[in-house]
Amino acid sequence: TMPVINVDDLTDLDKAKMEVTQLKLEVKLEREKVSKCCEEVMEYIQGGVEEDPLVKGIPEEKNPFKEKGGCVIC
């Protein structure tokens, strides 16, 4: 695990060095267009829609959250 750093205890120079280090890491990341990523996510979602209980629903006999008994108020 990484050590916990209290940013308030760092000098401005230390903060700037940390920011430069982070930016160097981020500039190496491979980027994708949002439009392409959205298409891939939509294809993934549509590919599993038949098995998706949020879309299809859960049969009553298989629903683990089905109420087992009613509430009686006396």
Rosetta silent file (secondary structure, phi, psi, omega in degrees, C-alpha in Angstrom):
SEQUENCE: TMPVINVDDLTDLDKAKMEVTQLKLEVKLEREKVSKCCEEVMEYIQGGVEEDPLVKGIPEEKNPFKEKGGCVIC
SCORE:     score description
SCORE:     0.000 S_00000001
   1 L     0.000  155.638  179.985    0.000    0.000    0.000 S_00000001
   2 L   -84.123  147.170  178.264    1.040    3.572   -0.545 S_00000001
   3 L   -69.020  150.270  178.613    1.901    5.728    2.449 S_00000001
   4 L   -81.843  129.844 -178.808   -0.643    8.310    3.539 S_00000001
   5 L  -118.659  126.705  174.707    0.511   11.838    2.807 S_00000001
   6 L   -86.904  109.257 -175.522   -1.007   14.891    4.450 S_00000001
   7 H   -60.798  -30.161 -179.154   -0.905   17.460    1.661 S_00000001
   8 H   -65.211  -23.363 -179.377   -1.106   20.313    4.145 S_00000001
   9 H   -85.916   -6.753 -177.277    2.323   19.293    5.510 S_00000001
  10 L   -87.193  151.930  174.273    4.029   19.496    2.097 S_00000001
  11 L   -78.635  165.258  177.946    5.901   22.496    0.752 S_00000001
  12 H   -60.411  -35.296  179.281    4.747   24.165   -2.440 S_00000001
  13 H   -65.983  -43.180  178.469    7.755   22.611   -4.204 S_00000001
  14 H   -62.749  -41.005  178.711    6.803   19.121   -3.023 S_00000001
  15 H   -63.386  -42.000  179.722    3.221   19.666   -4.192 S_00000001
  16 H   -64.772  -40.754  178.316    4.444   20.847   -7.597 S_00000001
  17 H   -62.941  -41.735  178.247    6.734   17.792   -7.922 S_00000001
  18 H   -63.106  -40.833 -179.535    3.825   15.470   -7.077 S_00000001
  19 H   -65.753  -41.779  178.552    1.635   17.185   -9.654 S_00000001
  20 H   -63.260  -42.694  178.264    4.315   16.887  -12.351 S_00000001
  21 H   -60.195  -44.886  179.155    4.781   13.196  -11.527 S_00000001
  22 H   -63.343  -43.225 -179.945    1.028   12.619  -11.811 S_00000001
  23 H   -64.662  -36.024  176.474    0.821   14.517  -15.106 S_00000001
  24 H   -63.322  -38.081  177.224    3.702   12.443  -16.522 S_00000001
  25 H   -67.071  -44.300 -176.446    1.745    9.289  -15.681 S_00000001
  26 H   -68.189  -32.070 -178.068   -1.473   10.630  -17.204 S_00000001
  27 H   -68.817  -21.368  179.951    0.132   11.758  -20.460 S_00000001
  28 L   -83.593  -11.531 -178.209    1.154    8.134  -21.138 S_00000001
  29 L   -66.924  139.133  176.919   -2.439    6.871  -20.895 S_00000001
  30 L   -78.596  131.068 -176.194   -3.989    5.654  -24.115 S_00000001
  31 L  -104.299  148.814  175.273   -7.054    7.729  -24.952 S_00000001
  32 L  -127.877  148.982  176.640  -10.231    6.679  -26.743 S_00000001
  33 L   -69.943  141.535 -179.589  -12.950    8.839  -28.239 S_00000001
  34 H   -60.244  -38.505 -178.884  -16.070    8.955  -26.091 S_00000001
  35 H   -60.567  -38.945  178.875  -18.228    8.139  -29.131 S_00000001
  36 H   -69.293  -44.162  179.229  -16.300    4.883  -29.665 S_00000001
  37 H   -62.252  -41.053  179.534  -16.466    3.935  -25.980 S_00000001
  38 H   -62.662  -40.478  178.146  -20.214    4.634  -25.895 S_00000001
  39 H   -61.497  -43.621 -179.515  -20.766    2.347  -28.884 S_00000001
  40 H   -65.253  -40.674  178.810  -18.834   -0.451  -27.152 S_00000001
  41 H   -65.082  -43.206  178.952  -20.783   -0.005  -23.904 S_00000001
  42 H   -61.974  -42.493  178.310  -24.111   -0.044  -25.793 S_00000001
  43 H   -62.487  -42.277  179.448  -23.107   -3.243  -27.637 S_00000001
  44 H   -62.205  -46.316 -178.579  -22.111   -4.870  -24.348 S_00000001
  45 H   -64.185  -47.014 -178.382  -25.388   -3.887  -22.672 S_00000001
  46 H   -66.875  -28.419  178.019  -27.522   -4.986  -25.614 S_00000001
  47 H   -68.188  -25.084 -178.297  -25.622   -8.280  -25.798 S_00000001
  48 L  -111.084   12.524 -174.090  -26.724   -9.211  -22.270 S_00000001
  49 H   -64.814  -30.277 -179.014  -30.238   -7.761  -22.263 S_00000001
  50 H   -65.879  -32.062 -178.415  -31.890  -11.214  -22.432 S_00000001
  51 H   -98.839    0.645 -174.634  -30.312  -12.273  -19.122 S_00000001
  52 L   -80.354  113.088 -178.942  -30.573   -8.892  -17.402 S_00000001
  53 H   -67.628  -21.173  177.704  -32.981   -9.101  -14.457 S_00000001
  54 H   -72.696  -26.652  179.410  -33.321   -5.301  -14.372 S_00000001
  55 H   -92.756  -47.134 -172.893  -34.736   -5.363  -17.904 S_00000001
  56 H   -85.180  -27.733 -176.304  -36.504   -8.718  -17.957 S_00000001
  57 L    93.095  165.939 -179.174  -37.602   -8.914  -14.334 S_00000001
  58 L  -111.255  130.025  176.702  -37.229  -11.748  -11.838 S_00000001
  59 L   -60.076  142.188 -176.984  -39.727  -14.635  -11.774 S_00000001
  60 H   -52.557  -41.550 -176.281  -41.696  -14.636   -8.489 S_00000001
  61 H   -70.742  -18.233 -179.801  -40.482  -18.120   -7.520 S_00000001
  62 H  -105.824    1.345 -176.418  -36.824  -17.092   -7.904 S_00000001
  63 L   -80.514  109.617 -179.518  -37.070  -13.663   -6.265 S_00000001
  64 L   -71.324  -12.955 -177.529  -35.042  -13.749   -3.016 S_00000001
  65 L  -100.911    5.155 -179.762  -36.564  -10.422   -1.927 S_00000001
  66 L   -63.576  138.221  179.110  -40.194  -11.515   -2.231 S_00000001
  67 L   -65.190  132.125 -177.993  -42.178  -10.848    0.940 S_00000001
  68 L   -86.218  -22.789  179.347  -42.673  -14.081    2.838 S_00000001
  69 L  -155.898  162.450 -179.519  -45.655  -12.900    4.789 S_00000001
  70 L   -85.432  168.275  178.397  -47.923   -9.939    5.090 S_00000001
  71 L   -99.237  127.704 -178.774  -47.840   -7.277    7.754 S_00000001
  72 L  -113.320  124.669  177.573  -50.720   -7.368   10.224 S_00000001
  73 L  -106.714  123.379 -178.290  -51.582   -4.277   12.246 S_00000001
  74 L   -95.373    0.000    0.000  -53.744   -4.925   15.269 S_00000001
